[in-house]
Amino acid sequence: MSYHLFEVFGIELEYMLVTKDLKVNPIADQLFIKKTGAITSDVNNGKIEWSNELVAHVVELKTACPTSEIEDLDELFAENISEINKLLKGFNTSLLPTAAHPLMNPATETKLWPHDYNEIYELYNQIFDCSGHGWSNVQSMHINLPFIDDTEFEKLHAAIRIILPIIPALSASSPIFEGKVTGFLDSRMQVYKTNQKEIPEMAGKIVPEAAFSKVAYTKEIFEPIRSAIKPYDKKGILKHYFLNSRGAIARFDRGSIEIRVIDLQECPKADIAIAILIIETLKAIVNEDFILLADQKEWTEIDLFEILDDIIKHGEKSIIENEAYLAIFNITKGASVTEIWKIIFEKLKKNIAIKHQETIQFLLEKGSLATRILNSLEGNYSEENIKKTYSKLAVCLSKNELFTP
């Protein structure tokens, strides 16, 4: 079924399975067996579906069907998280939030999903070596947004490209890998940039190319991917829709664009508030409230990537100097990306439910989850102290509460 712009939405949240002492536990198949009585990669649980992709220590929760009811999705996800944690209790295991496990060693702790689609995952592993952080230690939220034809695709893709670079300022939650501060508030996106370096056509500049029709997108993005993968995929197993790894990917087979640059938060309350702010911002850009469509289409992926790249490192503290980008939001001189989001929020908050307004206000005042994690650690990066903070984050997830250091 086809849907018009902003008529429905799809949300996906990825969580890692860990024991009570935060050791990675690859038992997603055991969880699904306990729920359904059989080995499966997908569990239908009413309005929310549970699934697995690639690695055995990650569970994805997603809206089972496109939904127009997004306001209370946080509560629906929270209910499913509670159910999963109850099922995992017998395994001394629970779900862990944030975009990256702070202590995981991917080289020794990665286990690929051994069941459905294993042939695809094994081929990915042969090409890219999926034992790195960029494959096995990256949990995110995806937002899926519909379009019905080329006219709507043009508007949606143009708007997403404009806003994509500043999204990690809201969502960065991955400042630590293997017990060390990486220097990037969004370490997940830092490794996302390079985890497919063997075939650079797959991720491009993360910000998609300026392609605003199916024909143009196929020529600019899909055809180079198909050509580049051929020497590695002799049997033609891998499809271009799955190989496209930009920060937003077009699914013409589904009539949707999926946004992938959003780190997972400490609880669905935060995830859904961020999703709603992004959606409302996109509505305003599509409506040309900030910038005309013709001007949106002029932006190159290179210029937008420069903004994104600095935000991946500095998060909400990033200072944007690009005057043309600042002018979109009526700012005349260098400003932090937080100032941009405050301007956007002030303009759009009347369209957002009070409970989500309060969460967004909290994020804009207290900082990204990555910043709050580092503040909680207070410069002490011992394994014990890291476990203490991330155990608190697991409690936040179980209670659907925001994390305060």
C-alpha positions, 0 to 999 in steps of 0.5 A, spaced: 500 500 500 502 506 498 502 512 502 502 520 501 508 524 505 507 524 513 501 520 512 504 514 516 511 513 519 515 507 521 520 506 527 525 501 528 529 501 535 535 496 536 538 493 543 544 489 545 543 483 549 547 483 555 548 479 562 547 483 569 555 484 569 554 487 562 557 482 558 555 481 551 550 475 550 548 472 543 542 469 545 537 473 540 535 466 538 533 463 545 529 469 546 525 468 540 524 461 542 522 462 549 517 467 546 514 463 540 517 456 541 521 456 535 527 458 531 525 465 527 528 471 525 521 475 526 516 475 532 510 478 531 507 481 537 501 485 535 503 492 533 510 491 535 515 486 531 521 483 534 527 481 529 534 480 528 539 482 523 546 480 522 549 479 529 546 474 535 546 479 540 542 484 537 534 485 537 530 490 533 523 492 535 519 496 530 512 498 528 509 492 525 506 496 520 506 503 518 502 507 523 499 514 523 499 514 531 506 516 533 505 520 539 504 514 544 509 509 540 514 510 546 509 507 551 508 501 546 515 500 545 516 500 553 511 495 554 515 490 549 522 492 552 518 490 559 516 483 556 523 482 553 526 483 559 522 478 563 523 473 558 531 474 558 531 474 566 532 466 566 538 468 562 541 473 567 540 478 561 537 484 559 537 489 554 542 495 554 540 502 550 545 507 547 548 506 540 554 502 542 557 498 548 562 501 552 566 495 553 565 490 547 571 487 544 568 486 537 574 482 534 572 476 540 565 477 542 561 478 535 557 472 533 553 472 526 546 470 526 546 463 524 539 462 522 535 465 516 539 469 511 545 467 514 548 466 507 547 473 506 551 475 512 556 470 511 558 474 504 557 481 508 563 478 513 567 475 507 567 482 504 567 487 510 569 483 516 563 484 520 567 483 527 568 491 527 565 496 531 561 499 525 558 492 524 557 489 531 557 494 536 552 500 533 545 500 535 540 506 532 533 508 531 531 508 524 525 513 521 521 511 515 517 516 511 513 515 505 512 518 498 507 516 493 511 518 487 517 522 484 514 529 486 513 527 493 520 523 493 523 530 490 520 534 496 522 529 502 529 527 499 531 534 498 528 536 506 532 530 509 538 532 505 538 539 509 536 536 516 541 530 516 547 533 518 545 536 524 541 530 527 546 527 531 547 533 535 540 531 538 542 523 538 549 522 539 550 517 544 556 513 543 562 516 546 566 510 548 569 504 545 573 498 549 573 502 555 576 508 552 573 515 550 574 516 542 574 523 542 567 523 538 561 524 541 558 520 535 563 514 535 557 510 531 557 515 526 564 515 525 565 508 524 559 508 520 563 512 515 568 507 514 566 500 515 565 499 508 571 502 505 572 496 501 566 499 496 566 506 498 560 507 493 555 503 498 556 509 503 558 515 499 559 521 503 553 519 508 549 525 505 545 522 499 547 525 492 543 531 489 538 526 486 531 527 486 527 522 482 527 515 481 531 515 474 536 520 477 537 516 484 538 509 480 543 513 475 547 516 481 547 511 487 544 504 485 548 503 478 555 505 481 553 500 487 551 494 482 558 495 478 562 496 485 559 489 488 559 485 482 567 482 483 565 480 490 558 477 489 559 472 484 552 469 485 548 476 485 545 475 492 546 482 495 541 487 492 542 494 491 537 496 496 540 493 502 547 495 499 546 502 499 548 505 506 548 512 506 545 516 512 538 516 508 536 511 503 531 511 498 526 504 498 522 505 491 520 498 492 516 500 498 515 508 497 519 510 503 526 513 505 529 511 511 533 515 516 539 512 519 544 517 522 540 517 529 543 514 535 539 509 540 537 513 546 537 511 553 529 509 553 523 510 548 521 516 551 527 520 548 527 516 542 520 518 540 521 525 542 527 526 537 523 522 532 517 527 532 522 533 532 525 530 526 518 529 523 516 536 524 522 539 522 521 535 515 514 537 514 516 545 515 522 544 510 517 540 505 512 546 506 518 551 504 518 554 511 525 555 512 528 554 505 525 554 498 525 547 494 529 550 489 535 552 494 534 546 498 536 542 491 542 546 490 546 543 496 551 538 494 553 532 499 560 535 500 558 541 503 553 538 507 558 532 509 562 537 512 557 540 517 555 533 519 563 530 520 564 536 525 557 534 529 559 527 529 565 529 533 563 535 537 555 533 537 551 539 540 557 543 541 559 543 534 560 550 531 557 551 524 560 557 520 557 555 514 553 562 512 549 559 507 547 554 512 546 558 518 541 563 513 536 557 512 535 558 520 535 566 519 542 566 523 547 571 521 554 569 524 557 562 527 553 559 532 552 552 535 548 547 532 544 547 539 542 554 537 539 552 530 535 546 534 532 551 539 530 556 533 527 550 530 524 547 536 521 554 538 518 555 531 515 548 531 513 546 538 506 548 538 505 542 533 508 537 538 505 534 544 507 537 551 510 530 554 515 530 548 516 538 548 518 537 555 523 531 553 526 535 547 527 541 552 531 537 557 535 534 551 537 542 549 538 544 556 542 538 558 545 535 552 546 529 548 546 522 551 553 522 549 555 528 553 551 526 559 554 519 559 561 523 559 559 527 565 556 521 569 563 518 568 567 524 571 573 523 568 574 516 571 574 511 565 575 504 569 571 498 567 568 499 574 565 506 573 563 505 566 559 499 568 556 503 574 553 508 569 551 503 563 547 499 569 544 506 570 542 506 563 539 499 563 535 501 569 532 508 565 531 503 559 527 498 563 523 504 566 522 509 560 526 514 564 531 520 561 538 519 564 541 524 568 548 524 571 
